[in-house]
Amino acid sequence: MTTVKLSSKNQVVVPREARELLGVGPGDEILVVPKGDKVILIAKPRDLVKSLAGSGKAIYGNADRYLKRERRSWQKARSSKS
């Protein structure tokens, strides 16, 4: 673990080990994500769509099965209103 100091302009230097781990260099952007009492640094993806592809799998599981289940629930709700 490395300690960094906040400058008079509220800036920090990201240590070499962290830059290498993130794969960033001069001119690259880093996302700063506050999480409670912690801050997470993430290299900004070059292609946001590609980086998010498939990220909902853990939420919905099999998308086809999820959609079928949802559509059945909509049909039930619609038929009960009639």
Buried (B, 14 or more C-beta within 10 A) or exposed (E): EEEEEEEEEEEEEBEEEBBEEBEBEEEEEBEEEEEEEEEEBEBEEEEEEEEEEEEEEEEEEEEEEEEEEEEEEEEEEEEEEE
